[in-house]
Structures are given as structure tokens and as C-alpha cells.
Amino acid sequence: MALETLETPCLILDRNRLDANIARMRASAERLGVRLRPHLKTAKSIEVARRVGADAITVSTLREAEYFADGGFTDITYAVGIAPGRLDRAGKLVARGVDLKILVDTPDAARAVVESGIAFKVLIEVDCGDGRAGIAPDDPRLLETAAAFGSEGPARLDGVLTHAGHSYGIADADGVARIAEEERQAIVRAADTLRSAGYAINTVSAGSTPTALMSRDATGLTEYRAGVYVFFDMDQQSRGVCQEDDVALSVLTTVIGHNRSAGKVLLDAGGLALSKDTGANAFRPEVGYGAVCDLDARPIDGLFVTSVSQEHGHVRLGPSHSFEDYPVGRRLRVLPNHACMTAAAYESYNILEDGALGAVWGRCNGW
Amino acid sequence: MALETLETPCLILDRNRLDANIARMRASAERLGVRLRPHLKTAKSIEVARRVGADAITVSTLREAEYFADGGFTDITYAVGIAPGRLDRAGKLVARGVDLKILVDTPDAARAVVESGIAFKVLIEVDCGDGRAGIAPDDPRLLETAAAFGSEGPARLDGVLTHAGHSYGIADADGVARIAEEERQAIVRAADTLRSAGYAINTVSAGSTPTALMSRDATGLTEYRAGVYVFFDMDQQSRGVCQEDDVALSVLTTVIGHNRSAGKVLLDAGGLALSKDTGANAFRPEVGYGAVCDLDARPIDGLFVTSVSQEHGHVRLGPSHSFEDYPVGRRLRVLPNHACMTAAAYESYNILEDGALGAVWGRCNGW
């Protein structure tokens, strides 16, 4: 089998699962009647972006914005607050004809954008309860930030954006739907506040993978952003957002040792190959650093990466497992906790289609 | 100041601190009368390797071995158990004239090495209590593994190797010295067992940064391996192995937003830029994802990266801090938890020497 020939550790991306995940999110957006602006921070791959099939995309770094612009995408939202020192670099994208939306959450940052003299479209980031970046919808700083934008341009206020990252704190569909409604109400309230003050608000952007899939109402939103749904991971599985057999991304690994005294099999997928994210453990503490699977990506009952060092994944065997089943050299696949973090350690994806290894797709890492 | 001109996030490596850390470890090895075989898994950089000034080195991946061989190093120990499928690739290094030592911890892996017909020098990995890879020193599998090596070669048994990773579980010098002594006794016992059975044992290799610095006796060891000491990090600082002003590696970051309601300043160094390692938190729970410093790398009292998302570092301000002191655009430096994990997200180091920015040194990532 071809999976026996790759150097390990490496990424395997199951294209059938990828396509099904893309279709599921698209159906959810159609059901809600809202446009999807996929967040490509997870895949960072032009080939994945093309399969996603959206004209409008979201990125998390300027390097991603440049990479996807090189690949022909022209409608890009850079959904991380911009530092004034990055405006020149971002301006080069605008000069190339990219319809670039950038993000601010302070009056000072808004003024710096205006002073750049570049025709940016600007979104004000709103905190809908996640507690990451953004201005609370009822905070007077929202209007103060908007006031930085005069009518003379060329930079202009385009809208508002929020992210319900706190939807990751809940593992049932009703709870996520409730947070989706809070997210919607918060960002619509911010948009209404600005409209009441006379600002034209085009973009009302919300989204996270859980809320985009489980929301019951998108009234007032112009778009949903979501990223990790293309791959899914154990983090999402542990929260009931997907099943294990939806997870499209895995790490191919090889058994490299046995520690019989400690009852452990050692893999060549450690902290660098899997990342040290343990997001799934909040709801499934047994997951550790990933779910160990056979070469067909079927989870092996009770087998997880229990701890990691830099280049070692430690797998503690249970009473139903035997060292003889995991000889040195055996290959396995690991479903990671958090696809965005794990994929970042690699330069490419090995594509598996209908069980056969095919193309290699690139990635754009760094900043 | 030049640090204002770099794209962030990026790595800053203080060469004065690097040199002092290298000198300190060299003095410790001289005191103990044992050779140092630095572990280059932390720096993965030929320029750092040259400053370390050792002829014999340790690596954690074959890609590192190839990279350092390209840079002229010929005495290399690949200190992670080798899978049989990697023997051909490793053999190419032997064919190039590299004196390559590889690692096994099962009789099957040893037999696979012998059957390769390649002139590898082989070390048997011994578990001295860390519980990672290796055979317990009194386990009969030690002799069983050695028995795979006949006298006819070309692969031959060269020695034994262990790593006291559990020295990271203790934060006082006496405790680490006790583990260093356990490490020494375990690996010397394994060597003696093999010698008593008639095997010539050349290499008796031990080491971790804490034990290599705090050991009081290296009798019977031929070398100490240590890696993270070149940079140090908050993980080591939290355990008393170094001081904050020894930490040579930092992440340069920019303030990108304010969340006044949540009391947070947002940085552009998040989970990808810092890694999700939280090793220092076992002894200093306040450290979170890193210690926030000014541009001279002076820690700011009470300021830490309290949480991270992919591209956001969240810094919760305390009663003594003010948002006005951290405007959007201000640059800061973050001392990371675990230098090995953090550095892996970057392609290069920006070298700071006597406070001035100078050369850019490369890194070798991936596998």
C-alpha cells in the first residue's frame, strides 16, 4: 500500500471527506440563506481553496492574503486586527486590485488606517462574548472608532465582524445554537448602532465552525466565516460537531520503539508533528494528543497518544492491546486535536482519494 | 530602533546570551570531565552549531542529520529510535562518510539494522526512569537486543544511551542532582551488563539540560547530550535551571488590538507563533504562554500571555497596567515556555548582538 512508502511523519488529507465537509457547510449556509466566506487559516492551501469553491475568502495572516491573491482570489478579509506597521504591506494588495477588508478595534488603529491614505475597506471587530479581540456592542468606543472615518476616503468603514470562539466551550447542539443567536444579536446590534449614527454598513460578518453549522437564524448577517470544518478534528468531534469518520486530516506515523516497563509504544509523531494542542480533552480527556487509527483511519479502541515529547508520541497500551500488534515499523494514522495547529508543522498534504494516494498539495506557512 | 522594522511575529536570538549559555554548559562538562555532544534539535541551525563549537553532535530527525552533514559535521548521533523504513535514507549518510550512530530499543529493530547490511554504529536506548523510550537497565531484553549483533558486521553495537527527561519534574538543584545520579547509575549499569556479556561498549551517553548542568559525578559516562541550554526558556527558568536574563530566544510581537471589556491587550503572537506548550506552568502557573517583556527583553511585572488562539496572544492587564501603555502598534518581546517548540514555527533567527540587529541565521524544519 502506498501509505507504506511515504516518509513519516506527514499529513494525509482524505479528499472524499474534505468534499463531504465542504458540502455540509455549504448546505448549512444555503439553509440559513447567508453567504459563506470560508476561513482558509486551517488549510492555507490554494488547492483546498479551489475545492471550497467560494469567491470570497478569509485569511489570518498577510502572507496568506498574498498567497491566495497570487492564486487568483480577489475578495479577501484579513480577519486579525491590523497593526499600523503592516498597512504598507497590506496596501500593496489593494494596489494589485484585491478587494481587501481589514480589521480594527480601537479608535487609534482606525485613525492610522485613515492616515495611510490607502483605499482599505475597514471592519470594526466586535466581541460577542468570546473575550478575544473586539469592542463590546454597547461600548461607546464603537462609535468613537467609526468616527475616525470621514466621508472623503479613501479608506472607508465597510462593516462589523465578530467571532463566537466561546462556542467551543459547549458540547451540545442546543447550547451552540444559543451562542450562535447571541453572536448574531451582538453583531446585528453593533451594525444597527452604526447605521443609526448614519454609517452605511455593508458587511455584517459572524462565524465559527460550530455556530455556522448549528445556527437557526442568520437574519441580519451578510456572511458566515468558518475554517476548521474543511478538515474537522478531534476537538470538533469531542464537541459533537462532527463524527470521527468526518475527520479528513490525519498524521501518518511509524512505530519507532517499545518501552515495555512503561507499557508504551513510541511513535515518530510527537509534539512537533501533532502540536501540543489538547483541545479535545475538555470533553474527552482520554484523547490526549490524538486518536490512534489503523491505515484506513479507523480508530483503534482505547488507543491514544497519551503524551508527547519533541519527536516522540507515547501510546500507553491498555489490557486489550499487545506489543506484538504494534511492531517497530508498523504504520498508523493519528487524528489530531486541532487541525489548524497540526497542519502548520508541514509544507504539504498527501492527498488520499477513494483510498489511493495521489496528488501533493502545498501550504503557505509563516507570516 | 531596528526591532521596530522587522515583520512580526519573528524570532530574536540574543548572541551574547547564546554565547554565555554555551560557555556555561562547556564549563559544566569540563568540571565533570565528560565530553559534550550538544543536541541541535533546539536550534536546528548551522550557525548556532558552529558557535557551540563541538565536533560531535546530536540530532532528532534525519533531515537535521542531512542538514548538519551538508554543513560539514561528520560525527552525528540520531537520538530517536529508528524505524526500519528509514535505514536506507540513514545509510546514505554513512555512505557519505558520516560517523552515524543510530538508536534501537527492541530486538526486532536491532535485527532490521543488521539485515540492512549497512555499517551503522548502533546504540541501545535505555530508560533510566523517564518512561519515554528505551529498555529498563535490568530487563533481559537488553541482552536480547545486543545479541542481534554478530561479530561479522558491518552494523555493530557501539554503546548505550539514555535521557533523564524526568529531571524536568523537579525544581531544585539537589533534586536534579539526585536524578542525574540515577541517570548515570542506570546507563552505567546497562553498559556493565553488556560488557559482562562480552560486548565492547564505547559509548555511554546520558544527558538532559538540567542533569548536564547539575550533575555532581559523570564517572562511567563518555558524553553528555543537552539541547535547550543554548537558548534556555521559561520552562527552564521556572525550574531554577536559568534566570530570565539568560533566555536568549524571544518572539518579537506587535500589539494588534484592545478588548477593554475583557481587560485584554491582543498581540500578533498566538498559538502558532509561541506554540501551545505550557511547560513552565507546572512550577510558575502565572507564565501562561510566555512572559511579556519590553524591547530590551526586560520582563514587565505581572504581564504574561494568558491565553492564545491561532494568531492572537491574549494579555490580561492587571491593576498596575494601563491600556495607554500598550497602544496598538507597540512592539514587545515574549520569552517562550519551550524554545524547541516555539522556534519550530520559524524559518530563521534575527540575531541581536550587543543590542544591535545583525545577521539572519537559518533553520532546518520538518522531517
Interface residues (C-beta under 8 A of the other chain):
Chain A: E4 E7 T8 P9 C10 K41 S60 T61 V80 G81 I82 A83 P84 G85 R86 R89 V104 D105 T106 D108 A109 A112 E125 D127 G131 R132 A133 G134 I135 A136 D139 R141 G165 T254 V255 I256 G257 H258 N259 R260 S261 A262 K264 L266 D268 G271 L272 A273 S275 K276 D277 T278 S309 Q310 E311 H312 H314 P327 V328 G329 C340 M341 A344 A345 Y346 E347 N365 G366 W367
Chain B: E4 E7 T8 P9 C10 K41 S60 T61 V80 G81 I82 A83 P84 G85 R86 R89 V104 D105 T106 D108 A109 A112 E125 D127 G131 R132 A133 G134 I135 A136 D139 R141 G165 T254 V255 I256 G257 H258 N259 R260 S261 A262 K264 L266 D268 G271 L272 A273 S275 K276 D277 T278 S309 Q310 E311 H312 H314 P327 V328 G329 C340 M341 A344 A345 Y346 E347 N365 G366 W367
